[in-house]
């Protein structure tokens, strides 16, 4: 299956997971299009001062792959600066958040994989 850029579904979420501002989501493939145990495969854009609030992942894991920009990831009480090429893996009951505190948009590929 090939999905063209213009075929992706766009969604904007306000205060995602009780975060700040808006998160623009382009669904690369939706859950029902995937045969595996993925529930999300999306390209996220967080503009300056926008964030995804702290949340946990039980019985699943989430990968953030930073495509463009810089931001801060909080994972179980510690903060980490991230930038292009960095990847974050959170799962098994652990929690995380991400925020863009820079002028340039923060672009992230997010994948949520459910445990079998």
GIHUTA-V243913 format. One record per run of one state. SS is the DSSP state (H for helix, E for strand, C for the rest). FROM is the first residue (numbers start at 1). TO is the last residue. Records with the same first field share a line. If there is no record, write none. Layout:
BEGIN
SS = FROM-TO + FROM-TO
END
This chain:
BEGIN
C = 1-4 + 8-8 + 15-15 + 19-21 + 30-30 + 34-37 + 47-50 + 57-59 + 69-70 + 76-77 + 83-86 + 92-94 + 100-105 + 115-116
H = 5-7 + 16-18 + 31-33
E = 9-14 + 22-29 + 38-46 + 51-56 + 60-68 + 71-75 + 78-82 + 87-91 + 95-99 + 106-114
END
